[in-house]
Structures are given as C-alpha cells and as structure tokens.
C-alpha cells in the first residue's frame, strides 16, 4: 500500500494486480540545524551584493516584503533576520509590505508575525485591484505594463523575502516574485502570466525562462536597490538560505535545490499525483500538480489527481482558462484522461476541466479499465515538490 498526501490526512492507494507502481517519493533532504543561524550566515555572505548593513543608513527608506498567508514560510524568522541587518534604520522608515499578488488581502494576524512587529512599522497589505495604491512605472521589453504599490517607488531599498521551490511556469518560486507579481496590479500580473504559454516558461527552468525574465526585468525597472533573502525548501523541509542580488542569489538557491527535487523516470501510461495542504486546498492550487504528471504521462494515458479541495474549485473562469487552458494543458499529451479524486461533488467537478471520481479506488479501477488492466503506474505522493526529468 502507498500513502498519498491528501488534505489533512493520508489517502491509501492500492493497485490491482497487473498494475506495477513506481513511486517517485518526495525529497527527504537534511533540514538546517539552526534556521536563524542559516539566515544570518546568508545575509553575511550575499551573492552579487553588498551586505544589507553596508547599504542601509539611518536615512534609508526601506520596504521589507513578506509573503501572504497562503504560503507556508517562516515569515517571522525572515523578518527578524533582515531587521537585525537593518539595525541602523529607524522603525518609522521601514515599511512592511504583504505580497498578496492577485489574492485578496487577508487578515495580517494570519501572517505569524509578532503583534509588536505589526504595530511598530507602517504596514501595507497590498490589494492588486485598488488603483489608489498603484503607481505606473512603465513597461517591460516584452510589453508587460508595470503598475506597482506606491510603497516601492517611495523606498530607497527593497528587501524581498520568501522561499525557493519548484514552480510550473516561473521555473522556481522566490527571488523577485515578492516584488512583482507580489506587489503588482492584477491586470499586469495577468499580462505577465500570458507568457506561461511560451515553451521556455516551464517547470524547473530559471534561466532563459520568458516569464521569470519578465518578472526580473520588472523589478529592475523600479530603479531602486533590491535585495532578497530566501529559504531553500524541498519536500517541506528548509535545507538552506540564500541572500543578495534578486537574480544571482536566486540562481544559487536553484542550484542548491535541484539535486533534491529533480527525479528521473520513463513516461508511463498512468500517473497518480497528490499533495498535502495548502496545495490540495482548492483546484486552483491543485492544478499545479498536473505539469509534473504531464511530463511523465504517455500519449493516451490516464492521470489521477488526488486533492481534497476543501476550499472548492476557486474562481472557475480562472481555473479553467487562465490556469488550465493557458498554462497546464500544454504539459499533457495530445490524448489523455484526467480523473479528480476530491471532496467536491460531481456537479461541481463537471464545471471544471477534470472528470469526477467518487473515490481513489474508483479512479484506479476506471484507469485500469481504460488501460486494459496492465501497465506501469508512476506515483508522486507530493508532486508539487518535484521536477520530473523524462527518460526517453
């Protein structure tokens, strides 16, 4: 029996006779022994940049960016490490900005930051739809319009925090993403995301990735000093930290991460993918499991997505069009069957790009029937943390 990550509890997978499983397990790297020490060491030895304490003075206006609560990141530790480096900067000259991107602003109490920190600084809970918060700064060379939260253009120094992990069209998360799309206008973010249709905007590719290059150019066009502090995460485990230039430090983090997340396998006629919360929280998020699956699915094959989706589908038009049709579909072969095992009823799933399966057992039985009862099955119990490399 194989256990799949599924919402708040594992889901057992048993394959019938005739189907042979190949499990591509989530990475199990050694965690950092002391996160605070790792963050301090990264800040003391930045890539492509002077240390923050040599850049900021008592007159420097600084924005420190943290992710929104939809991402599991050590925000309190990241903020504390950056604040220690910025000891010369008075509290009144440090703005704390929440990078909500296209998400609605949530309660700041859910960020995990000490209440005293939230009281001490000016707080910007970014709303990408609120034009009164936005300032236009031009366009990228690829034509993406750039409107960003005005706190960025009012700053001398921008420090973005976050984590580096696989991302299905930006290659890897982290780096500049806290700045843009994190603090951008919704329409401009959507415009950048149209670049996900480019074959170069793909899972596991940071360099020569049109989408990521556009984001990094956007940050450069602000004309401000920019700096990043990111943790490197594999399989939910923080393995290290990197700091410095938003491109050079990011690529060093990617280099460190690759050995833990890249997995090699020959494509198979059946692929089963799953993930724990928050990725399995809604179909909006769980759609990110399809690119790893598609990279290893043979033409005419069956992919089963096991995601509880307690938050439902998410915005249907966005899920079906912007995420699936524009971004995810190209990872799947020309012919495929896609079965979704979730907590949603059939009527709800019928409105999406997926086919409803009442249970994992029913999905496996249907897949076995379609495949003639025999064949290899690739199982990725935590697919969101993997970068499959097909062996052809």
N, C-alpha and C positions, 0 to 999 in steps of 0.2 A: 504493500500500500504506500502511496505517495501522498504527502500532505501539501495542499496548496494554501498559500496565504489568501484569506478571504474575509474582508471586513475585520471584525474583532475576534474572529475565531478561525482556526484552520479548517479546511474542507478536504475530506479524504477522497483520493482518486484511486479507483481500482479498475484496471483494464481487463477486458475479457480475453480469453485465450485466443491467440492469433495476432494480437497486437503487442509489439515489443517496444518498451519505453526506453528512451534515452533522456535522462534528467540533466538539464543544464542548471546546476544549482546556483543560487545567489552567491556572490562573493563573500568570503569569510576572512577579510584581512585583519591583521592585528590592530586594535584601536590604539590611539595615542595614550600614553600613560598618564599624561597631565595636560589637559586641554589648555588651561591658562598659560602654562609654560610654552606650549607649542605656538600659541598665538603671539606671545611676547617674542619668541625667537624669530617668527616670520616677520614681525614688524621691525625687529632689529636688523634683519638682513633682507631687505626688499629687492625684488628683481626690477631693474631698469628705472629705479627711482631713488632719490634720497630718502632716508627715514623721515617719518612724519615730524618728529621732534626737531628736525633740522629745517623743516619747511614752514611750520606754523609759528607765529609770534603772538604776542598779546593783542595785536591789532588785526589778526587774520579772522575773516568771517568764514565759518566752516559749516557745511552741511554733512551730517552723517546719516547714511541711508541704511535702513533695516528692511527686511522682507515683511510681507503681511503674514497674518496668522495661518494662512492656508499652507504654508511651508514649514516643515519641522526643522528649524535651525536654532542654534544656540545664540539667540539674539542678545541675551543679557551678557554672555561672555564676550561676544564680538564687540558689543558697545563698550564694555569695561576695558578691554584691551586697547581699543582706539582712544578712549578718553584718557587713559594713562599716558599715552604718547602725546596727547594734545594738552598736557597739563598747563602750558603757557596760555591757552585760550580761555578767556572768562566764560562762565556759563551763559551769559547773555549774548555771546557772539557765536554760540553753537546751536544750530537748528537740527532737530531730529526729524527725519522725513520717513514716512512709511511708503514703501514702493508697492502700491496696490495694482499697478498696471491697469488692465481692463476690469479688474474685480471691483465690486462696490466697497467703499471704505467700511471696515469693521470696527468693533469696539477696541480701543487701544489697550484695554485691560487684558485682552487675549494675547498680547504680544509676549508676555512673560518677562517684561522689563520691570524693574522695581518702581513702585509708585513714586518714590523720591526722585528718580531719574525723569519720569514723565512730568513732574512738577517743576523741575529745575530748568528745563530748556523750552524754547519755543518748539511746538510740535506741529508738523504738517502731515495730516492724514490725507494723502493725495486722492483726488477724485478726477479721473481722466475725462469726465463728462462736464465738469464745471469750468466753463470758459473763463470765469473770473480769476481762476487760479493759474491760467496758462499765459505764456509769452512765446511769440513766434521768433525762431532763431534761424530760419532759412530752410534749405532742402539739402538732402544728400546727393551725391553724384548719381545715384540710382533713382532719384526723383521723390524720395520719401519726404513729405512735409514734416517739419520739426516744430511742434509746439510742446513746451515742457513747463513744469511747475516753476513759477517765478522765483522760488527759493533758490533754484540752481543758478540763475543769472545774477542773483544778488550776492552770491558767495564768491570768495576768492579761492577756496579749496573745497573739493567734493570728495568725500570718502564713502565708498560703497562697500557694503558687507554682504555676505551670502555664502552659498555653497556651490561646489563644482560637482556635478553628476551628469549622467547622460541625458541628452535632450533630443527629441526626434527630428527637429529641423534646424535648431541653432547649433547642433553638434553636441555641445555640452552646455549646461547651465552655468550661472555665475558670471564673474567678470563684469562687463559693462551693463548687464541686464538690469541691475538695480537702478541705473541712471535712465536708460531708455531700453526697453519699454516701461520700466518701473514707474517713472515719473513723467510719462508722456501723455499726449492726448489720445483718446480712444481711436479716433479715425486714423491718426497717423500710425498708431501701433498696428491697426488692421492693414494699413497700406504696406508696412514692412513685412507683415506676415504673408502677404501675397507672394513673397519671394520663396515661400516654402514649396512652391511648385517647381522650382529650379532643382534639377538633379543633384547639384552641388550642395544644396541645403538639406543635409541628411544626418541621420543619427551617427554619432561618433566621429564627425569631421569638423574640426575647429578652423583649420587653415583652408583658404580658398572656398569658404562657405559664404555664398552671397548674402544670406540672411544675417549671419553674425557679422560679416564685414560692414554691412549697412548699419547695424547697431553700434559698432565701434566707431564708425565714422560720425554717427550722430553725436556721440559723447565728445569726440574731438572738436566738433564744430561749436561746442559751447564756449570754447576759448578760455576754459578755466583749468587750473591744476586739478588733475583727477588721480585718485589712488584707490586701491582695492585691498580688502582683507577677506579672504575666503577660506572656509574649511574645505577639505577634500574628503568626499564621502563615497563609500562603496558598501552596498548592502545594508544601509542604515548605520554604518559604522564610520566614525570620523577617523581617518587614517593620518591626517596631517593638516597643515595650513600653509598658505602662500600669501604674500603681500607684495605690493609695489604697483608698477605700471599696469593699467587695465587690460592690456594685450599681453605683454611679456610675462607678467606674473600668472595670468590666466593659462597661458600655454604651458608654463611649468607645472601648474596644477593638473592640467590634462595629461601631461607626460607621466606624472606620478600615478594618476588614476588608471591609465589604460591597462596596465598589467592585471588589475583586479576585475575589470568589467568586460574585457573582450573575451568572447568564447567562440570556439570554432566547432562547426558541425556541418555535415552534409544535409542538404534540404530533405524534408520528409513529407509524406502525403497528409500527415495530421500533426497539428501543433496545438498544444494546450498552454495558455498563459494565465497568470493571475498576479495579484499584488495585494499587500495589506493596505490599510488606511494610511494616508489620505488618498492615494492613487485610486483605490477601489471605491471611493466615496460617492462618485457620480459617473455617469457615462462620459460626461465632459472630460473628466480626468482619466478614466479607464481607457479611453480611446488611445492614449499614449502607449498602451501595451501592444497595439497592432503593428507598428513598424518593426519591433524585434521579431514578432511572429511572422510577418510577411517576408522578411529576409530569409527565413528558413522554410517557407512553405512551397511545396511543388505546385505546378500548374494543375488545377482541378482538385486541389486538396481541401481539407476542412480545418478551420481554425476555431477553437473553442476559447472564449474569454470568460473566465470566472471572476466576477466582480460584484460584490453585494449591492453597491449603489444605493446606500440608504438615503442619499440626497437626490435620488431620481436621475433623470436624464441630464439636467442642466438645460440651458436655453436651446430648444430643439433646432431652430434655424442655424445657430452657430455650430452645434454638434454635427448636424447632417451636412452642412455646406462648408463652412469655414474650416472645420477640423477634419471631417472625413473626406469629403469630395476634393477639397483643395490640397490637404496635407497628407492624409493617411492612405487614401486609396492607391496612390502610386507605388506604395511599398508591397501591395498584394499582387499576386499573379493575375493574369487575364481572367482566368476562371477560378472561382473559389466559392466555398460555403462558409458563412460566418454565423456561429451559434453563440448566443449570450446566456450565461447562467447568472442570474441576479435575483435580488429580492423584489424586482418590479414585475407587475402582471403582464400578461400577453398583450393586452390592448395598448399599454404604454410602450412596450418594446416595438410593436408594429409601426409606431410613428417614427422609428429610428432606422438607421441603415442595417441593423442586425436582425437575426431571426431569434425568436424567443425559444428557450429550452427550459422546461419546468424544473429540471434538476441536472446535476452533473452526470448522474447515471444515464438519464435520458439523452443528454447531449452525446455522451460517448457511444451509446447504442446506435443513435442516428448516424454518427460519424462512421462507425464500424460498418453499418449497412451500406452507406454510400461508397465505402472503400472496399467492399467485398469481404470484409471480415479479417483482413490481413494487412500488415504493413508496419513500418516504424512510426513511432509517436515521439515527437520531441516535446518535453515538458519543461516549462520555465516557471517555477513556483514564485519567482519575484522578477518578472520580466522587465520591469521599469528600471532596474539597475544593471541591465545587461546590454552589451553592444555585440550582437552576433556577427560573426565573420563567416559567410558561407564557404564551404569546401566544395568546389565544383569539379 
